[in-house]
Amino acid sequence: MNILVLGAGKVGRNIAKNLARQTFDVCIVDVDIERLKSIQEDHDLAIVQGHASSPEVLKKAGANIETVVLAVTNDDEVNIVACQLAKKLFNVSKTICRLSDYTYIENLDALGKDNIDVAISPELEVTQHIVDLINHPGAEQIESFAEGKVKLVSVKAKKDGKLVNRELKSIKSDLPDTDTFVPTIFRKNKPVVPDGSTVIKENDEVYFLSSEENIDKIVNELRDQGDTSSRIMIVGGGRIGLSLAMTLEKNYKVKVLEQDHTKCESIAKDLNKAIVLKGSGSDEELLRSENIENIDVFCALTNDDETNIMSAFLAKKLGAKKTLIILNNYSYINILPKSFVDLPLSPQRMTVSLVMQHLTSVDMPQEVLLKMNSGVEALEGVIHFNNDTKDLFGSKYVLLPLPENSVLGSIYRNGKNIIPSDDLTIERDDHLIVFINGKTDKSQIEKLFKES
């Protein structure tokens, strides 16, 4: 598959690097030749200097009927025009358009029918992740499958957790009426495929699947959740910060810190209950005057990683109960001291996951990288009748032909989340959530989801 990435900013660069490591032929376009050369030094991909919405540049980059265009510059209008030209002039097979302004997403048809096949919004994705984490204290990562009906949750096991130093199967006796499945555990940053006899250890990062209403009681098996949150402080009034404040102000006491005076005024007009303050998240005097010690979750959401890190360090030192930051440089995540940064989030990981699920020809609604460069991911696919599956229907799920290093985590059928069991039979149109724990032949899994 030929992939044309338009824009070599943080989003485009990370997508291109990830795709170049796989079996895709990747070309990336940007006006900054030095930025392009730095990407090409370490990855097998083509580069073209020029404007993303220029017909000549698109032609030079090889846009044709076999091309998938990823328009991911920082400018919504450039992305829209690039997709329109790619479809009309070069009849590309698919256009994926990054849009930060949600009003564009709500009015895609007005931009020309079929010009934009898929609209993605990394900012909205990050916002929703943060909301989920604030609503479920103790969880460190929450991913949604089956249109939100099934949740994959990551929890760091603590010594006060009931399940710590006990076998994993003990959760069934603790919570007999709760269905859950643990497909993978990260122990010392390495994935482990557990079974019922696996003993949970302190600081294990445990991933479990269940319905949303079960999240909090399962989290409590692995750690003390502590008090629910009520006071939120947000540093940065950009798209993510504003979107988060607008979502949270209905149910939480929210304060937003923004250094730019004009932006402060604009934010204040968009918010109803949240308090907007002009200032920096690294201003100790300001944080003290705003009673930082009473803040339940301190969110540093500026575009600058170092600002977010230092703001979180200071907030934690001054008494904030929990700190959450976004980091565009993924390499920072594994070296940050947990004593200062409780929840580091990677827009890069989320955006790559958003894109990957649209680069397959089979019926796979969701694909999530659990951690960048770990080889661990979760796929949701719909099993269809085809040459590879026609003899499977009616047989037991234990006979499902999955490749090495993959495991079936859940089946979503007729509105219900079903944990795999020995006597469960395979039915057409089941949604399967499959976990990959390392190198495997993903094509063997995708055959199950191929439509006839």
Stockholm file with secondary structure:
# STOCKHOLM 1.0

chainA/1-452         MNILVLGAGKVGRNIAKNLARQTFDVCIVDVDIERLKSIQEDHDLAIVQGHASSPEVLKKAGANIETVVLAVTNDDEVNIVACQLAKKLFNVSKTICRLSDYTYIENLDALGKDNIDVAISPELEVTQHIVDLINHPGAEQIESFAEGKVKLVSVKAKKDGKLVNRELKSIKSDLPDTDTFVPTIFRKNKPVVPDGSTVIKENDEVYFLSSEENIDKIVNELRDQGDTSSRIMIVGGGRIGLSLAMTLEKNYKVKVLEQDHTKCESIAKDLNKAIVLKGSGSDEELLRSENIENIDVFCALTNDDETNIMSAFLAKKLGAKKTLIILNNYSYINILPKSFVDLPLSPQRMTVSLVMQHLTSVDMPQEVLLKMNSGVEALEGVIHFNNDTKDLFGSKYVLLPLPENSVLGSIYRNGKNIIPSDDLTIERDDHLIVFINGKTDKSQIEKLFKES
#=GR chainA/1-452 SS CEEEEECCSHHHHHHHHHHHTTTCEEEEEESCHHHHHHHHHHSCCEEEESCTTCHHHHHHTTCCTTEEEEECCSCHHHHHHHHHHHHHHHCCSEEEEECSSHHHHHTGGGGCTTTCSEEECHHHHHHHHHHHHHHSTTEEEEEEETTTTEEEEEEECCTTSTTTTSBTTHHHHHSTTCCCEEEEEEETTEEECCCTTCBCCTTCEEEEEECGGGHHHHHHHHSCCCSCCCEEEEECCSHHHHHHHHHHTTTSEEEEEESCHHHHHHHHHHCSSCEEEESCTTCHHHHHHTTGGGCSEEEECCSCHHHHHHHHHHHHHTTCSEEEEECSCGGGTTTSCTTTCSEEECHHHHHHHHHHTTSCSSCCCEEEESSTTSCEEEEEEECCCSTTTTTTTTSBGGGCCCCTTEEEEEEEETTEEECCCTTCBCCTTCEEEEEEESSCCHHHHHGGGCCC
#=GC SS_cons         CEEEEECCSHHHHHHHHHHHTTTCEEEEEESCHHHHHHHHHHSCCEEEESCTTCHHHHHHTTCCTTEEEEECCSCHHHHHHHHHHHHHHHCCSEEEEECSSHHHHHTGGGGCTTTCSEEECHHHHHHHHHHHHHHSTTEEEEEEETTTTEEEEEEECCTTSTTTTSBTTHHHHHSTTCCCEEEEEEETTEEECCCTTCBCCTTCEEEEEECGGGHHHHHHHHSCCCSCCCEEEEECCSHHHHHHHHHHTTTSEEEEEESCHHHHHHHHHHCSSCEEEESCTTCHHHHHHTTGGGCSEEEECCSCHHHHHHHHHHHHHTTCSEEEEECSCGGGTTTSCTTTCSEEECHHHHHHHHHHTTSCSSCCCEEEESSTTSCEEEEEEECCCSTTTTTTTTSBGGGCCCCTTEEEEEEEETTEEECCCTTCBCCTTCEEEEEEESSCCHHHHHGGGCCC
//
